[in-house]
């Protein structure tokens, strides 16, 4: 992109300088080109590169700024075909060299676990222009090593310089863990033509206008679950808290109302919409005459919030997500819903694993989308981790969606509706989407409802109840059982003495 802008500007500027009719402007343009040249040189020398690389970059950039004007000069004044051909080839090589050169710049940061007695030693190391600071600040630091992680952030660094610093840090025995702060992406909603999603007749308990289009809630027997709670005499005394780690949520959406809560200084905003869509299935207002229905029994069972760990394009880093998990646990979450992930390397993403363990120690249940790669979920994080519920997506025919990952090789695999799911959006309206991202909130919402009834329900107990109560589908070997809210709630009430 930088090459494109520089090249375009130099082309236009060169036309001004080379043309007789515009020659009066050649000195201002030449002056501006000079300022541009020195500005680029300053930027190059302020980056985290070796001296050799800085010199090489400077030479290539200088050639680029010189080659294009010369090319145009020969084109306009000399009209020499051999010279023009030579300059075309030379200019193309210079532009290609810059593209290769830019490709060597990386934006990776590092996560570093340091022995407590050596924290000062890390801060005193010569790491160039890197910014070093605490990566995580868990409330319950006595049960985790996350508070001993440091973030080493680089504004811009060459690949070779990054490798040199990594090797240098690895030489210290008191650095117990060193890993790159990898990028992790939200799961992009998928197109699907597997099944026509037919509207269903509204149930007597849910009169929200769009409930007739929410085939997923009908398929998991939600209204029947609500009726079972009514007959049991159970009255919610404490809302289960669900925190959606995603692109944020639109907290002032008309269909959330008092069902949302804030965490610290987090603003409940979402410019992408992915997180808001997930949150709606879990905790939208029921029977308010607006929009959709959700798992929130009598609007008293579930409170939902969001922590933005992905940017507006749906991309985040491992450290952002780890921080989100820590923040949600510290805020008293019952369930963390994560419709995000990517190819995993457990040896590299050890901070991620420690964050999951931190949630487990505090009895916070984590639900994750299985992934949309039509592959095996065991290759993806966080969905492959033993403690995490991994949710595949089924269509309206209860078949595994063509995009959905298989959960047959993960420890807590389940299936939920994931095709033609209508929910809240970032514009304050409603939209339909497909994906395991849309399936995971069904499990998050149901577990939250179960957790409202049994506040001490553990992850293993919840999975046992969901697997026992679920339906075995034709895709069972790859999808896990299809969740059934009515039977899961009945079993939960029985456990709690209702």
N, C-alpha and C positions, 0 to 999 in steps of 0.2 A: 504493500500500500504506500509506503514512504517513497519507493522508487517511482511509482506511478505519478504521485504529486510532483516530485522533483523533476521527473522527465517532462511532464506536461508544462510545468512552468518554464523550464529551460528552453523547450521548443518554441513557446510563445515569445519569450524574451529574445531568443536568437533571431526570430523573424524581424523583430523591431530593430535589432542591431544591424542586420544584414541588408535591410531594405533601404534604398536611397530615399524613398518618400518618407520614411519614418526615422531617418538618421538623426533628427533633432532630439529624439528620445534615447539615443543609444547610451549616453553617459549616465542618465538616471537609472536606466535598466542595468547597465554594467555595475553601477554602484550597489544596486539591490542584490545583484548576483554575488557580489563580493561579500555583502553582509550575510547572505544565505550560506555562502561557503564557510565563513568563519563561525557561523552559528552551528553548522553541521559538525565542524571540527571540534567545537567546544563540547557538543553533545557526545561525540565519540569518545573524547578523552575523559569524560565524566562517568562513563560506564565502567562496570566491573570486568575489565579485560586485562590480559597481559600486555606489556609494552609492545611486543612483537605484533600482536593482533591489532593494536591501535594504529600502528604504523601502516600495516597492510590495509586496514579499512580506510585510512586517510588517503592512501595512494589511489585506491579504487574509486573513491568518491571524487577525488580531484580529476581523475581521468574522465569520469562520467560528466562532470560539469564542463569539461573542455571539449570532449568528443562531439557532443550534440551541436554546439555552436559551429565547430569546424565543419561538420557534415553539412549544415545548412549553408554555410559560407560557400563551400565548393559547389553545392547544388545550384546556388543562385548566381555566383560570380564566375566560377571556373568552367562549369559545365563539362568537367572532365569525367568521362564514364569510369575509367579504371580507378581514379581517386575516390569517386563516389562509392563504387562497389567496395573498395577497401575500407572506407569509413563506415559503411553500413555494417559490414562484418565486425569491424572493431567496436562500434557502438553496441551492437547486439551482444558481443562477448562481455563488454563492461557491464551492461544491464544484467546479463545472466550472472556475472560474478557477484554483483550486489545482492541479487536474490539468494544466491547460495550463502553469502556472507550473513544476511539477515536470518537465514534459517539456523545459523549456529547460536543465535542469541536465545537463551531460555529464560523463562519466568518462574522456574521452580524455586521454592523455598525449602528449608529443612526443618524437621522436628528432631529434637535432641533430648534424650533422657540423661540427666546428670546426677551423679551421687551428691547427696545433700551437702557434704563437706567441701565440694569442689565447685559450687555454683559461682563463687567469686572468680575462680580460675577461668571459667568459660567467658565471663564478662571481660576478662583481661586479655583474652587471646586477640591476636591481630588478624581480623577477618575482613580487612579492607573496609568497604563502605556498607557492609551488611548491618542490618538493624537487629539487635538481639534483645529479646524480652520474654517474659513468662508466656507460655502458650495457653495454659488452662488454669482455672482457679476454682476447683471443686469445693463445695461447702463441706463435704465430709472427707476431708483430706486424709484422715487417719485410715481409711479403708481402700485407698488407691494410690498409685504412683503418678497419677496424672498431674499433680501439682508440681512434680519435679521435671516436667517437660518444658523446654525452651523453644521458641520459634526463632529461626535465623532467616531473616527476610532480605532478599536482594531486589533492588529496583530493576536492574537489568544486568545480566551477567552472561559471559560467553560460556559455551559448553565446556571448553577445556579448563577455564578458571573454576567453574562449578565443580568439576571432577577433582581438581587440585585441592580445593577446600574440603571436599568430602573425604578425600584420602588423608588430609592433614588431621581432620577431626577424628577419624577412625583410629588414629595412632595413639590416642589417649585412652588408657584403661578405665578412667573414671567416667567416660562417656559410655553409658550402658546400652544405649539404643540410638541409632541414627537412621533416619528414613526421609525420603522426599515427601513433601506435602503435596500429594497427588491431587489432580483435578478429578472431581466426581460430578456426574451429570444427572439431572433429573430425568425421569423416564418420559420420553416424548409420546404424547397420545398417538395411537395407531389408527390407520384406516382398516376397516374390516368389512367384508361382504359375505361373511359366513352365515348370517341368519337375519331374517327380518324381525325386528323387535316390535311386537304387536302391543297396542295399548291394552291395559287390563281394567276391569271394573273397579272403581274405588271401593275400599273397605269402609265399613261403617264407622271405624274409629279415626280414619285419616281422611279429612275432607280438603286437603291442600290441592289447588287446581291442577298441578302437574303430577300428582300421585298416580293418575291413570297411566302415565307414560313411564313410571318407575317399575318396570317389570322385575328388576332385581330385588326390590323390597318384597314384592309378591312371591318371588321364587324362594326367598329364604324364610318365608312365613312370619314376617314381622308383626302383622296385625294379630295373628294367632298368639304370638309371644306376649304382646301387650294384654290380650284377653286373659292369658294364664296369670300374669302379674295381678290383674284386677281381681281375679277370683281368689288369689292367695291371701289377699289382705295386706300385702307388702306396700309400705309407703316410703318412698325415698327420703332418707334423712340427710344424706350427703351426696353431692354430685361427684361422679368420677371425672377426673381431669384428664383430657386428651390433648396432647401437644403435637401439632403437625409440624414436622421439620421439612421445609419446602421453600417455595418462593415467597412465603408470607401468606396472610389471608386478609381479605377485605372485611375488616371488623365491623364496618358500618353498613354492610349489606342488609337489605330489608328483611332477609330471612334468617338472620342471626340473633338480633336483639340482645337480650340479656344472657343468651347462651354462651357468649364469648367472655374471656377474661384476658387481662394483659399480664405480661411477665416483665418485671423490671421496667426498663426504658424502651422495650420493644414497641414499635409502632405497628398496629395491625393494618398493614397496607400490602398490596400485591399488584404489581404492574404486569405480571405474567399470566396469572389466572390458574396455574396448575395447583397451587396450594389451596386456593379458595374452593376449587372444584372438589378436592379431597375432603376438605373440612365440612362441606355441605352435607355429604352423605352421612357423616358422623353425627353432626349436632345441629342441623337447621331446625328452626321452630316448626313444631307440628300444630296443625289445626288453627293456623292464624289467618287463613284465607289468602295466603300468598305462597307462590312457588311450590317448593318440594316438601317432602316428608323425610324424616331421619330416624335414627335409633333412639332419639331422646324421649324416653317415656314421660309423658305429661310435662315435657320441658323442664323436668326436675331431676333427671337422672345423670345428665352429661353436661359438662362445661368444656368448651373447646377453645384452644388458643393456637397461635402460630409463632414460630421462630424462623426468621428468614436466614437459611443457611445456603441458599442458591441465589445467584443474582437474577436480574430481570430476564436474562437469556436462559436461565435454568442451569447454570453452571456454578459449582462451588468447589472448595478445597476440602481435603480430609480434615484439616484443623478446624475449619468452620463447622463442619458436621459434628466433630467431636465436641466442640464447644457448645453446640446446640443440644447434644445429648446431656452434657453436664448441667447446662442451664435448666433444661426441662426436669431432670431428676431433682435438682436443688429447689425447683419451684413446686415440688410435691406432685408431679405428674403420676397418674396411675397407668396411663398408656402413652407410648410415643409411636406415632404413625409416620413412616418414612417411605414415600413413593419416589425413591431415588436409588442410585447405585451404579455400579460399573464392574468391569472385569477386576477380579481381586487377586492380590498376592499377599496372603496372610503373613509371609515373612517380612514384607515391606510395611504393611499397615498394622503395626502392633499397637499404636496409639488408639486406633479404631477399636481393636479388640479390648483394650483396657477400658475404653468408654462403655462398651457393652457390658463388661464385667461390673463396672460401677453401677449401671442400671440394675443389674441382676442382684447385687448386694443390697440395694435399696428397694427390691421387689417392684421395680417398674417394668412393665411388660412392653416389649418392642415388637412392632409389626412392620413388615417391609414388603414391598412389591417384589415379585419373583423376577421381573425383567421381561423385556419385549423382544428378545433376540431369537425366539424359537429355538432355544438351546437348553442346556442344563443349568439350573439355578445354582448348582454347587460351585460353578466357576465365578460367581458374582458376589460382591459384598454390598451391603451387610446381610443380604438375604441368606447367604450360605452358613452364617454362624449359628452354632448349635442353639443358642438361647433365643434366636430371633424367629418369629413366625413368618414363613415365606408363603406369599399368596399368589396363586396362578389365576388366570382369567378364563371364565367360561362364557359362551354365548347363550342366547335365549333357548337354544336346543340342548343346553347343558353339555356342550362339546367344548373341548379345550380350544381356545381361540388360536388361530394360525400363527399369531405373533408371540403367544405366551411361552415363557420358559417352562420347562418341566420341573416339578418339585419332588420327583420320586427319590432323589438322592440326598435330600436335606432332612434335618431331624424334625422340623415342625412345619411340614408342607400341608396347605389347605387350599381349597378352591372357593371362589366367590364370583359374582357377576362382574364382567369386565368389558362387555360390548354394548354399545347404545345406552350408556349411563348418563342420565341427565342430572345436573347439579348446578350449584351456584357458580357465578363467574366474576371476574374482576371488574366488569362494567356495572355491576349491580343487577345483572340480569341472570339468565340461565342458559346453559349450553349442554350439548351432548358430546361425549367423548368415549374413546375406546382405549383400553390398556390395562396392564396389571396395576398401574397407578390408581385406576378407578376401582379395582377389585380390593386392594388392601384396605381402604376405609371401611368396607363392609365388615371385615374381621375386626378392625380397630373399634368400630362402633358397637359391635356385639360384645366384644370383651369388656368394653367400658360399661355396658349395661349389666353384664354379669358382675363386674367389679363394684358397681353401685349396690348390688344385692349382697355380695360377699366381699367386704373391703380388704380381706386378707388373702384373697384368691391368688395363688402363685401362677407363674407361667406354665409350669408343668401340669398343674391341676386344670388350668384353663384349657390347655391343649387336649388333655385327656377327655374333658367334657365335650369339646367341639368335635373331636374325632369320633367319640362314641355316638354323638347325636347326629352326625353328618350323613349325607346320602352318598353311597358308592355309585359313581357314574361310569359310563363306558370308558372314560379317560382316566379312571381312578389310578391306574399305574403311573400316570404322568402328572395328574392334576392334584392328587390328594382328594379327600372327601369334600363334598359340597356342603357348606355350612347350613344348618337349619336352626333358626333363632328360637322357634317355639320349644323344641326338645332340649336345646342347650339351656334355655331359661328355666324350664321345668326341673332339669337336673340340678341347676344351681340353687333354685328355691328349696328343693328337697335337702340338699347339703346344709342349707342354712336354717332348716327347721320350719319352713313355711308350708 
